[in-house]
Amino acid sequence: MKNKIITKIVSTIVVCFILVAIIVGGVSIIKSTQVIKSEAIDKLLNIASSKGNEYSIQPAKMENTVSELSKAILQSIDVSKINDTNYMNKYENNIGLLMKSLGENNKNIVDLYINFDPKFTGGHETYDIGYEYDDVKNQGNVKFNLYTLADYKKGDSKMSWYYDPIKLRKGLWSKPYVDSLRNINVISYTAPIYLNNVLVGVVGADMSFEDLKSLILNTRVYDTGRAFLLSSDYTFIVDKSITSKYNLGTMNGGKYKNVISKIKNNKSSVIEINFEGQKMLFAYYTAYNGQIVGIIVPSKEVLKSLNNTIYTILGAIIIGIIFSTVAALCMGKRISKPIEVATDFITKMAKLDLTKNDCSNLNIIISNKNEIGIMGGSLELLRKELLETVQTIKQHSTEIVQYLDCMAVSSSQTTSSIAVITKTINELAKGTREQVDKIQNSFSKLNLLASDIEKSVLSISNLGKYSKEMKKMQGQGCESIEVLNENLNKNDKISKNLGDNIDKLCKKSNLIGEIMSTINSIAEQTNLLALNASIESSRAGESGKGFAVVADEIKKLADSSLDETRKIGKILNEIQEEIALNKDNMDEAKITGKEVNKSMVLCMKSFQFIGKSNSNTMLQIEDLECNINEVNESKDHLIRSNEEISTIIEKSSSSTEEVAAIMEEQESAVENVVESIEKINTLAVTLDGIVQRFKIV
């Protein structure tokens, strides 16, 4: 049972912990995945935004420089004098100084220029101003009028920087290209200038792209993640592995068109895509100039910390399972130990073993301040009450056996006395019959009285002897009846004591019944308590299942207690039935004793009457002896005397027969008493056998 309960407790706790661990671990992994992925997305987005903003700083400055130059031109030019060559030359010098100042304030600008539209200046001459920064000399120079009218051709690709912004009526950024003079990558920004919706010219600036390129190429994300730069038409500008001839929208048969749609809809975001044969997280940021700074990194690198977290959670779950198993074993032993002790104790009592061997564990249970402690105390109280009851029954059953033995001896003595009395009465009856025969012979030989006087004297002498013997037997009969009466009185007292003991035994058995009712009540309350615990554990849900198992075991223990108490109750009912039967037999024995006492009184009176009659006979015989010599003279008197003697003897014979009949009835009554004693003795032996089944030492 112990192993079964421990197995259930350990299994329940471990299963519950595993379920909780799976739920918590699963939720933790899901939440960790979401958090880590969210953090990774935020991190990538921050990197992309940071790099995009950093990348946008210099282009923004260059746009501001171009914008300042455009505003300065619009604010300073006198349209009425643009056809004046002297004015334009002077104006160019002033603008050149401004451009030099602007260029020197922005060290990243390598070229700053303004080309006035030939139509705006009259179409006869060209005016253009150019500032360039010499890296060798570390200074800037301003040059004027480097273009001719022949250079301004719309179809000329070399002049696309001039006509493209005019066509779109907005500033444009060029793709990076190699400056042939400096042999470096540069990027250009050109914007048209309009005054009252009339084209004034195109302002532009070139800046080194090397630092921006290094900014992109030197960006490292996780282990193998990298940054790249796309143009506004999604062509690769800068990337470690993809050249500028590739466009994101046309790569792999237009596989990334959905990515382009998302880029168009959002300035910055993070997208999960399959790129270069593996899952990638693609973060992008649209820069100030419309170019896109992208960050791409393998998803497995981003979720590397997640894997570590998952391994940590799984390790914690395994450790928790081991710990919960150990804790469940300890808890199971602690819970099952009291149940095991209580079960062993109840099993021991069910086997009628009431000894107090190995009760230390039960004392530990009793010391508990809970239902198990109450149950242990009730079991110990039951053991003590049963022990006291069994000891009382055993003591009284021993006394009953002793009393029955005394009654058996008394009955045996009474039977012997009655046998002696019966024998004496039979002899007395025999003598009486002989006297009757002799008297009858005396009547028949009355005429021969003279000749037979000697025989008559002899007969009278014999009659005297017989009378003396009869008197002696009558005395013995009285003594026997007195002894029998004393024994019957003792038997009556013993029967009364036996009845009192049986009444006490009946009360004790009823007390045991009350104790059994109390135990049944405790078991039913324990069963009800287990039911309430099961209901509360079901309300508690998953966390209450371990307790539900414990509550179910307590209910089983309560049911087992009810079964055992029913068995004890059945044995107790058998004992009560035997006691009731003994009590009925004792009542019958009392009634029979009373009838025997009445018969003995009658018998005593009969013997007294016999003694009195015998005394009269003796007196008559003495008179006969005195008057024997007067027989011849008093023949008639002799005949009358003989008649009287015959009458008396007949009466004596009748009384003797009555006494014999009474003695036979007395003997039958004594035999009934003996039979009742034997039955009571059998019941006492049965009761003692039941008591012997209890172990109380």
Stockholm file with secondary structure:
# STOCKHOLM 1.0

chainA/1-697         MKNKIITKIVSTIVVCFILVAIIVGGVSIIKSTQVIKSEAIDKLLNIASSKGNEYSIQPAKMENTVSELSKAILQSIDVSKINDTNYMNKYENNIGLLMKSLGENNKNIVDLYINFDPKFTGGHETYDIGYEYDDVKNQGNVKFNLYTLADYKKGDSKMSWYYDPIKLRKGLWSKPYVDSLRNINVISYTAPIYLNNVLVGVVGADMSFEDLKSLILNTRVYDTGRAFLLSSDYTFIVDKSITSKYNLGTMNGGKYKNVISKIKNNKSSVIEINFEGQKMLFAYYTAYNGQIVGIIVPSKEVLKSLNNTIYTILGAIIIGIIFSTVAALCMGKRISKPIEVATDFITKMAKLDLTKNDCSNLNIIISNKNEIGIMGGSLELLRKELLETVQTIKQHSTEIVQYLDCMAVSSSQTTSSIAVITKTINELAKGTREQVDKIQNSFSKLNLLASDIEKSVLSISNLGKYSKEMKKMQGQGCESIEVLNENLNKNDKISKNLGDNIDKLCKKSNLIGEIMSTINSIAEQTNLLALNASIESSRAGESGKGFAVVADEIKKLADSSLDETRKIGKILNEIQEEIALNKDNMDEAKITGKEVNKSMVLCMKSFQFIGKSNSNTMLQIEDLECNINEVNESKDHLIRSNEEISTIIEKSSSSTEEVAAIMEEQESAVENVVESIEKINTLAVTLDGIVQRFKIV
#=GR chainA/1-697 SS CHHHHHHHHHHHHHHHHHHHHHHHHHHHHHHHHHHHHHHHHHHHHHHHHHHHHHHHHHHHHHHHHHHHHHHHHHHHCCGGGTTCHHHHHHHHHHHHHHHHHHHHHCTTEEEEEEEECTTTTTSSSCCEEEEEEETTTTEEEEEECCCCGGGCCTTCGGGHHHHHHHHHTSCEECCCEEETTTTEEEEEEEEEEEETTEEEEEEEEEEECHHHHHHHHTCEETTTEEEEEECTTSBEEECSSSCTTCBTTTGGGTTTHHHHHHHHHCSEEEEEEEETTEEEEEEEEECTTSCEEEEEEEHHHHTHHHHHHHHHHHHHHHHHHHHHHHHHHHHHHHHHHHHHHHHHHHHHHHTTBCCCTTCHHHHHHHTSSSHHHHHHHHHHHHHHHHHHHHHHHHHHHHHHHHHHHHHHHHHHHHHHHHHHHHHHHHHHHHHHHHHHHHHHHHHHTGGGTTTTHHHHHHHHHHHHHHHHHHHHHHHHHHHHHHHHHHHHHHHHHHHHHHHHHHHHHHHHHHHHHHHHHHHHHHHHHHHHHHHHHHHHHHHHGGGGHHHHHHHHHHHHHHHHHHHHHHHHHHHHHHHHHHHHHHHHHHHHHHHHHHHHHHHHHHHHHHHHHHHHHHHHHHHHHHHHHHHGGGTTTTHHHHHHHHHHHHHHHHHHHHHHHHHHHHHHHHHHHHHHHHHHHHHHHHHHHHHHHHHHTSBCC
#=GC SS_cons         CHHHHHHHHHHHHHHHHHHHHHHHHHHHHHHHHHHHHHHHHHHHHHHHHHHHHHHHHHHHHHHHHHHHHHHHHHHHCCGGGTTCHHHHHHHHHHHHHHHHHHHHHCTTEEEEEEEECTTTTTSSSCCEEEEEEETTTTEEEEEECCCCGGGCCTTCGGGHHHHHHHHHTSCEECCCEEETTTTEEEEEEEEEEEETTEEEEEEEEEEECHHHHHHHHTCEETTTEEEEEECTTSBEEECSSSCTTCBTTTGGGTTTHHHHHHHHHCSEEEEEEEETTEEEEEEEEECTTSCEEEEEEEHHHHTHHHHHHHHHHHHHHHHHHHHHHHHHHHHHHHHHHHHHHHHHHHHHHHTTBCCCTTCHHHHHHHTSSSHHHHHHHHHHHHHHHHHHHHHHHHHHHHHHHHHHHHHHHHHHHHHHHHHHHHHHHHHHHHHHHHHHHHHHHHHHTGGGTTTTHHHHHHHHHHHHHHHHHHHHHHHHHHHHHHHHHHHHHHHHHHHHHHHHHHHHHHHHHHHHHHHHHHHHHHHHHHHHHHHHHHHHHHHHGGGGHHHHHHHHHHHHHHHHHHHHHHHHHHHHHHHHHHHHHHHHHHHHHHHHHHHHHHHHHHHHHHHHHHHHHHHHHHHHHHHHHHHGGGTTTTHHHHHHHHHHHHHHHHHHHHHHHHHHHHHHHHHHHHHHHHHHHHHHHHHHHHHHHHHHTSBCC
//
